[in-house]
Amino acid sequence: MRRGTEGLELDSREYALLAAEAAAEKKAGDIVVLGVAELLVVTDYFVIATGNTDRQVKAIADEVVERLKTAGLRPVGIEGEREARWILVDFIDVVVHVFRPEQREFYRLEKLWSDAERVPLPEEIAEDARA
């Protein structure tokens, strides 16, 4: 558990859902949160989202970084920013993947990790992701 901005303890799942919320606010599509702790030793959650353009992919990733920084969690690494076709943001316990549609279809992380727990999104996040 890590301390959030309001002195509350946030766990990995809450950070993953906060990342999903930030992505939804930047109009990311098809947001999925996978609990991979039982399958991987390096992280607890994957957050996967899609942006339609390179600019949107970058904006989604930037919003996730800012939102989690505000909550007290800083990334240890960011990959793919220059090309902005697949940006990976590593927060250790949470890894965020923001894809262009072509890259998401090609890499198919949800299929690769199909044994992972699919975390239900709160309705307001799910609604934003569908809009």
Backbone as a chain_set.jsonl record, in Angstrom:
{"seq": "MRRGTEGLELDSREYALLAAEAAAEKKAGDIVVLGVAELLVVTDYFVIATGNTDRQVKAIADEVVERLKTAGLRPVGIEGEREARWILVDFIDVVVHVFRPEQREFYRLEKLWSDAERVPLPEEIAEDARA", "coords": {"N": [[0.834, -1.188, 0.0], [0.399, 2.228, -0.67], [0.759, 5.689, 0.132], [-1.748, 7.991, -0.567], [-2.716, 11.228, -1.961], [-4.434, 12.429, -0.14], [-3.73, 11.449, 2.28], [-4.724, 8.94, 2.5], [-4.537, 5.4, 2.385], [-3.663, 3.795, -0.514], [-4.145, 0.94, -2.504], [-2.669, -1.355, -4.901], [-4.692, -2.094, -6.709], [-6.493, 0.038, -6.477], [-4.9, 2.108, -7.469], [-4.649, 1.173, -10.095], [-7.303, 1.376, -10.961], [-7.595, 4.126, -10.706], [-5.831, 4.942, -12.7], [-7.221, 3.936, -14.897], [-9.491, 5.533, -14.774], [-8.352, 8.062, -15.289], [-7.492, 7.648, -17.919], [-9.965, 7.272, -19.166], [-11.05, 9.814, -18.917], [-9.633, 11.169, -20.814], [-10.789, 10.273, -23.047], [-10.111, 7.653, -23.796], [-10.469, 4.5, -25.383], [-12.036, 1.251, -24.983], [-11.129, 0.333, -22.363], [-9.368, -1.721, -20.169], [-8.774, -3.484, -17.196], [-6.515, -5.655, -15.873], [-5.907, -8.125, -13.488], [-2.911, -9.333, -12.749], [-1.273, -10.447, -10.859], [-1.233, -13.076, -9.893], [-0.141, -14.38, -12.0], [2.208, -13.189, -12.803], [5.377, -12.097, -11.515], [6.33, -9.574, -11.501], [4.543, -7.421, -11.536], [1.306, -6.21, -10.44], [-1.06, -5.341, -11.707], [-2.311, -4.769, -14.999], [-3.182, -2.05, -16.955], [-5.007, -1.398, -19.737], [-5.511, 0.485, -22.616], [-6.958, 2.3, -25.39], [-6.053, 4.707, -27.812], [-7.033, 6.821, -30.485], [-5.355, 8.294, -32.141], [-1.869, 9.252, -32.548], [-1.391, 11.533, -31.048], [-3.544, 11.466, -29.213], [-2.962, 9.08, -27.839], [-0.593, 9.836, -26.548], [-1.61, 11.954, -24.966], [-3.364, 10.552, -23.283], [-1.574, 8.855, -21.889], [0.001, 10.829, -20.63], [-1.918, 12.032, -18.95], [-2.544, 9.906, -17.24], [-0.056, 9.569, -15.956], [0.187, 12.08, -14.651], [-2.101, 12.05, -12.98], [-1.618, 9.812, -11.316], [0.787, 10.593, -10.158], [-0.103, 12.777, -8.652], [-1.565, 11.352, -6.819], [0.445, 10.225, -5.42], [2.142, 8.348, -6.596], [4.819, 7.6, -8.61], [6.059, 7.114, -11.951], [8.418, 4.534, -12.817], [9.47, 4.098, -15.206], [9.048, 4.966, -18.653], [8.07, 4.032, -21.811], [8.161, 4.311, -25.385], [7.215, 6.863, -25.979], [8.049, 8.657, -27.996], [7.252, 7.592, -30.523], [4.601, 7.081, -29.975], [2.714, 5.067, -30.465], [2.425, 2.84, -28.984], [2.464, 3.278, -25.776], [4.084, 2.524, -22.846], [3.745, 2.662, -19.434], [5.401, 2.301, -16.517], [4.663, 1.676, -13.281], [5.575, 0.027, -11.362], [3.871, -1.676, -9.455], [1.66, -1.378, -10.982], [1.165, -1.477, -14.415], [0.773, 0.452, -17.202], [-0.635, 0.344, -20.383], [-0.933, 2.023, -23.322], [-2.378, 2.028, -26.349], [-2.339, 2.481, -29.955], [-5.02, 1.545, -32.168], [-4.167, -0.411, -34.123], [-1.773, -1.48, -33.083], [-2.683, -2.495, -30.687], [-4.37, -4.535, -31.548], [-2.503, -6.146, -32.842], [-0.673, -6.957, -30.774], [-2.369, -7.951, -28.783], [-2.8, -8.161, -25.873], [-4.793, -8.784, -24.002], [-5.65, -11.282, -24.844], [-3.275, -12.73, -24.673], [-2.895, -12.666, -21.93], [-5.151, -14.014, -20.977], [-5.897, -15.621, -18.859], [-5.824, -13.994, -16.697], [-7.341, -12.143, -14.015], [-10.137, -10.232, -14.79], [-10.743, -7.049, -13.998], [-13.616, -5.51, -12.83], [-14.808, -2.412, -14.061], [-15.69, 0.625, -12.42], [-18.958, 1.988, -12.908], [-19.077, 4.694, -13.842], [-16.569, 5.032, -15.015], [-16.612, 3.04, -16.959], [-18.725, 4.002, -18.521], [-17.617, 6.43, -19.511], [-15.555, 5.325, -21.029], [-16.976, 4.077, -23.013], [-18.199, 6.152, -24.33]], "CA": [[0.0, 0.0, 0.0], [1.115, 3.498, -0.736], [-0.032, 6.799, 0.643], [-2.291, 8.888, -1.585], [-2.602, 12.661, -1.702], [-5.251, 12.863, 0.989], [-3.326, 10.69, 3.438], [-5.367, 7.638, 2.48], [-3.734, 4.32, 1.846], [-4.159, 3.238, -1.77], [-3.475, -0.291, -2.889], [-2.387, -1.46, -6.336], [-5.969, -2.129, -7.441], [-7.027, 1.407, -6.511], [-4.084, 2.857, -8.426], [-5.018, 0.721, -11.437], [-8.602, 1.98, -11.292], [-7.348, 5.56, -10.889], [-5.248, 5.061, -14.045], [-8.321, 3.717, -15.856], [-10.322, 6.746, -14.731], [-7.613, 9.126, -15.993], [-7.553, 7.321, -19.352], [-11.342, 7.524, -19.617], [-11.263, 11.259, -19.015], [-9.015, 11.609, -22.079], [-11.562, 9.601, -24.105], [-9.545, 6.368, -24.209], [-11.471, 3.481, -25.672], [-11.82, -0.148, -24.633], [-10.248, 0.271, -21.193], [-9.41, -3.001, -19.48], [-7.841, -3.651, -16.087], [-6.265, -7.075, -15.634], [-5.139, -8.491, -12.309], [-1.937, -10.322, -13.218], [-0.382, -10.8, -9.747], [-1.134, -14.533, -9.776], [0.539, -14.898, -13.194], [3.498, -12.514, -12.957], [5.995, -11.655, -10.266], [6.856, -8.219, -11.666], [3.517, -6.395, -11.384], [0.009, -6.698, -9.978], [-2.151, -4.987, -12.618], [-2.149, -4.118, -16.29], [-4.274, -1.211, -17.437], [-4.86, -1.357, -21.188], [-6.444, 1.452, -23.198], [-6.706, 2.632, -26.79], [-6.241, 6.057, -28.329], [-7.201, 6.735, -31.94], [-4.267, 8.979, -32.841], [-0.64, 9.345, -31.759], [-1.587, 12.636, -30.1], [-4.429, 11.017, -28.143], [-2.21, 8.102, -27.056], [0.308, 10.62, -25.688], [-2.419, 12.681, -23.988], [-3.856, 9.575, -22.303], [-0.441, 8.466, -21.042], [0.36, 11.99, -19.801], [-2.947, 12.203, -17.92], [-2.356, 8.828, -16.266], [1.136, 9.905, -15.165], [-0.129, 13.211, -13.77], [-3.085, 11.651, -11.968], [-1.004, 8.936, -10.328], [1.751, 11.408, -9.405], [-0.892, 13.522, -7.678], [-1.968, 10.386, -5.793], [1.63, 9.789, -4.703], [2.836, 7.252, -7.277], [5.586, 8.076, -9.765], [6.512, 6.025, -12.825], [9.846, 4.215, -12.818], [9.89, 4.068, -16.592], [8.064, 5.218, -19.704], [8.606, 3.61, -23.104], [7.341, 4.514, -26.569], [6.639, 8.213, -26.081], [8.371, 9.346, -29.25], [6.406, 7.089, -31.6], [3.227, 7.199, -29.456], [1.825, 4.032, -31.009], [2.206, 2.018, -27.798], [3.213, 3.843, -24.657], [4.043, 1.716, -21.644], [4.131, 3.421, -18.246], [5.652, 1.324, -15.458], [4.574, 2.179, -11.911], [5.966, -1.19, -10.648], [2.709, -2.51, -9.131], [0.69, -1.16, -12.058], [1.78, -1.15, -15.7], [-0.257, 1.002, -18.087], [-0.357, 0.209, -21.809], [-1.84, 2.825, -24.142], [-2.118, 1.592, -27.719], [-3.126, 2.775, -31.14], [-5.803, 0.329, -32.443], [-3.42, -1.425, -34.868], [-0.826, -2.127, -32.191], [-3.429, -3.291, -29.703], [-4.823, -5.744, -32.237], [-1.335, -6.97, -33.138], [-0.093, -7.539, -29.567], [-3.46, -8.691, -28.145], [-2.433, -8.481, -24.494], [-5.906, -9.43, -23.297], [-5.639, -12.699, -25.22], [-2.055, -13.29, -24.113], [-3.109, -12.8, -20.486], [-6.573, -14.348, -20.828], [-6.117, -16.256, -17.558], [-5.803, -12.966, -15.655], [-8.617, -11.612, -13.522], [-10.583, -8.985, -15.43], [-11.288, -6.226, -12.917], [-14.745, -4.698, -13.299], [-14.644, -0.966, -13.939], [-16.859, 1.342, -11.902], [-19.865, 2.369, -14.005], [-18.737, 5.988, -14.436], [-15.408, 4.837, -15.896], [-17.084, 2.254, -18.099], [-19.526, 4.907, -19.382], [-16.68, 7.312, -20.212], [-14.809, 4.535, -22.014], [-17.879, 3.739, -24.14], [-18.659, 7.386, -25.002]], "C": [[0.874, 1.244, 0.0], [0.194, 4.612, -0.297], [-0.457, 7.704, -0.503], [-2.206, 10.334, -1.141], [-3.384, 13.123, -0.491], [-4.913, 12.073, 2.241], [-3.979, 9.321, 3.517], [-4.41, 6.609, 1.916], [-4.391, 3.795, 0.576], [-3.423, 1.945, -2.043], [-3.334, -0.329, -4.409], [-3.661, -1.421, -7.17], [-6.558, -0.724, -7.557], [-6.216, 2.29, -7.451], [-4.432, 2.466, -9.86], [-6.344, 1.338, -11.863], [-8.478, 3.489, -11.469], [-6.731, 5.814, -12.266], [-6.321, 4.885, -15.106], [-9.224, 4.943, -15.911], [-9.659, 7.894, -15.492], [-7.658, 8.89, -17.5], [-8.936, 7.622, -19.91], [-11.609, 9.007, -19.785], [-10.624, 11.852, -20.266], [-9.606, 10.854, -23.266], [-10.886, 8.348, -24.65], [-10.683, 5.393, -24.462], [-11.061, 2.126, -25.135], [-10.834, -0.309, -23.481], [-10.475, -1.05, -20.461], [-8.382, -2.962, -18.353], [-7.74, -5.148, -15.809], [-5.443, -7.252, -14.363], [-4.198, -9.628, -12.673], [-1.001, -10.808, -12.108], [-0.197, -12.308, -9.611], [-0.333, -15.151, -10.929], [1.95, -14.348, -13.377], [4.069, -12.145, -11.6], [6.406, -10.187, -10.319], [5.821, -7.113, -11.485], [2.212, -7.041, -10.93], [-1.106, -6.481, -10.995], [-1.612, -4.426, -13.919], [-3.389, -3.262, -16.502], [-4.019, -1.046, -18.924], [-5.926, -0.428, -21.744], [-6.019, 1.753, -24.628], [-6.962, 4.105, -27.05], [-6.248, 5.994, -29.842], [-6.088, 7.381, -32.752], [-3.029, 8.977, -31.951], [-0.791, 10.424, -30.684], [-2.472, 12.211, -28.93], [-3.726, 9.983, -27.254], [-1.303, 8.826, -26.07], [-0.477, 11.352, -24.607], [-2.951, 11.75, -22.899], [-2.736, 9.199, -21.343], [-0.037, 9.608, -20.112], [-0.635, 12.188, -18.661], [-2.809, 11.134, -16.837], [-1.165, 9.144, -15.366], [0.823, 11.025, -14.18], [-1.07, 12.813, -12.65], [-2.456, 10.769, -10.894], [0.082, 9.646, -9.53], [1.033, 12.183, -8.308], [-1.324, 12.622, -6.525], [-0.763, 9.787, -5.063], [2.42, 8.675, -5.343], [3.519, 7.788, -8.532], [6.014, 6.903, -10.636], [8.01, 5.791, -12.67], [10.384, 4.143, -14.24], [8.73, 4.329, -17.533], [8.735, 4.869, -21.028], [7.625, 3.975, -24.214], [6.774, 5.903, -26.758], [6.885, 8.864, -27.428], [7.444, 8.906, -30.382], [4.925, 7.212, -31.256], [2.248, 6.25, -30.15], [1.486, 3.018, -29.919], [3.086, 2.63, -26.715], [2.99, 2.943, -23.448], [4.545, 2.569, -20.488], [4.21, 2.433, -17.089], [5.65, 2.028, -14.103], [4.94, 1.067, -10.919], [4.754, -2.07, -10.374], [1.619, -2.43, -10.187], [1.48, -0.801, -13.314], [0.653, -0.749, -16.648], [0.223, 0.898, -19.523], [-1.395, 1.047, -22.55], [-1.445, 2.587, -25.595], [-2.878, 2.409, -28.75], [-3.872, 1.486, -31.472], [-5.012, -0.782, -33.148], [-2.464, -2.195, -33.966], [-1.557, -2.986, -31.156], [-3.906, -4.601, -30.32], [-3.648, -6.694, -32.485], [-0.815, -7.694, -31.891], [-1.103, -8.313, -28.718], [-3.142, -9.128, -26.714], [-3.551, -9.176, -23.727], [-5.951, -10.926, -23.611], [-4.425, -13.396, -24.62], [-2.221, -13.572, -22.614], [-4.569, -13.146, -20.193], [-6.892, -15.054, -19.513], [-6.154, -15.244, -16.416], [-7.221, -12.576, -15.255], [-8.938, -10.317, -14.266], [-11.314, -8.175, -14.37], [-12.446, -5.404, -13.46], [-14.469, -3.211, -13.069], [-15.88, -0.367, -13.284], [-17.674, 1.903, -13.075], [-19.476, 3.7, -14.654], [-17.514, 5.901, -15.347], [-15.838, 4.073, -17.138], [-17.905, 3.111, -19.059], [-18.629, 5.837, -20.173], [-15.951, 6.56, -21.304], [-15.661, 4.165, -23.22], [-18.252, 4.977, -24.952], [-17.756, 7.784, -26.138]], "O": [[1.947, 1.279, 0.603], [-1.027, 4.473, -0.354], [0.368, 8.131, -1.31], [-1.684, 10.631, -0.066], [-3.022, 14.124, 0.127], [-5.716, 12.024, 3.173], [-3.804, 8.612, 4.508], [-3.573, 6.92, 1.067], [-5.555, 3.395, 0.598], [-2.212, 1.859, -1.838], [-3.821, 0.556, -5.111], [-3.699, -0.782, -8.221], [-7.063, -0.343, -8.614], [-6.779, 3.129, -8.154], [-4.503, 3.324, -10.74], [-6.488, 1.774, -13.005], [-9.181, 4.072, -12.294], [-7.074, 6.795, -12.926], [-6.332, 5.604, -16.106], [-9.67, 5.341, -16.988], [-10.318, 8.611, -16.245], [-7.843, 9.832, -18.27], [-9.061, 8.166, -21.007], [-12.322, 9.41, -20.703], [-11.029, 12.919, -20.726], [-9.013, 10.799, -24.343], [-11.055, 8.009, -25.822], [-11.731, 5.466, -23.821], [-9.885, 1.881, -24.865], [-9.826, -1.004, -23.609], [-11.607, -1.44, -20.174], [-7.267, -2.471, -18.53], [-8.74, -5.818, -15.547], [-4.411, -6.607, -14.186], [-4.637, -10.759, -12.883], [-0.03, -11.51, -12.391], [0.887, -12.766, -9.251], [0.1, -16.3, -10.845], [2.786, -14.973, -14.03], [3.325, -11.907, -10.649], [6.789, -9.614, -9.299], [6.202, -5.958, -11.294], [2.037, -8.255, -11.025], [-1.993, -7.323, -11.14], [-0.608, -3.714, -13.949], [-4.51, -3.706, -16.256], [-2.943, -0.607, -19.331], [-7.101, -0.534, -21.392], [-4.882, 1.498, -25.025], [-7.945, 4.677, -26.579], [-5.531, 5.181, -30.425], [-5.899, 7.05, -33.923], [-3.122, 8.732, -30.748], [-0.363, 10.238, -29.545], [-2.188, 12.553, -27.782], [-3.886, 10.017, -26.034], [-1.251, 8.47, -24.893], [-0.057, 11.374, -23.449], [-2.984, 12.121, -21.725], [-2.922, 9.22, -20.126], [0.237, 9.379, -18.934], [-0.239, 12.48, -17.532], [-2.944, 11.43, -15.65], [-1.254, 9.001, -14.146], [1.16, 10.926, -13.0], [-0.864, 13.194, -11.498], [-2.721, 10.948, -9.706], [0.282, 9.342, -8.354], [1.502, 12.24, -7.171], [-1.434, 13.076, -5.386], [-0.928, 8.937, -4.187], [3.296, 8.101, -4.696], [2.87, 8.36, -9.407], [6.301, 5.82, -10.126], [8.774, 6.724, -12.423], [11.595, 4.129, -14.457], [7.586, 3.968, -17.256], [9.829, 5.348, -21.329], [6.411, 3.952, -24.013], [5.924, 6.103, -27.626], [6.01, 9.556, -27.948], [6.912, 9.741, -31.113], [4.093, 7.422, -32.138], [1.092, 6.601, -30.387], [0.412, 2.417, -29.923], [4.31, 2.504, -26.75], [1.855, 2.642, -23.078], [5.638, 3.132, -20.552], [3.215, 1.807, -16.725], [6.511, 2.859, -13.814], [4.625, 1.183, -9.734], [4.615, -3.12, -11.002], [0.76, -3.307, -10.275], [2.351, 0.068, -13.284], [-0.293, -1.506, -16.868], [1.338, 1.305, -19.85], [-2.596, 0.809, -22.423], [-0.331, 2.902, -26.013], [-3.936, 2.965, -28.455], [-3.404, 0.413, -31.093], [-5.163, -1.957, -32.815], [-2.355, -3.417, -34.069], [-1.096, -4.071, -30.801], [-3.849, -5.652, -29.681], [-3.791, -7.909, -32.351], [-0.546, -8.895, -31.935], [-0.721, -9.241, -28.005], [-3.206, -10.314, -26.387], [-3.293, -10.051, -22.901], [-6.256, -11.739, -22.738], [-4.529, -14.516, -24.118], [-1.746, -14.587, -22.105], [-5.152, -12.614, -19.248], [-8.05, -15.08, -19.097], [-6.481, -15.603, -15.284], [-8.161, -12.666, -16.044], [-8.101, -9.419, -14.356], [-12.381, -8.572, -13.901], [-12.285, -4.679, -14.441], [-13.964, -2.813, -12.019], [-16.999, -0.801, -13.559], [-17.113, 2.25, -14.114], [-19.534, 3.83, -15.877], [-17.433, 6.619, -16.344], [-15.458, 4.434, -18.252], [-17.792, 2.963, -20.276], [-18.838, 6.027, -21.371], [-15.747, 7.095, -22.393], [-15.14, 3.963, -24.317], [-18.586, 4.866, -26.132], [-18.004, 8.792, -26.799]]}, "num_chains": 1, "name": "protein.A"}
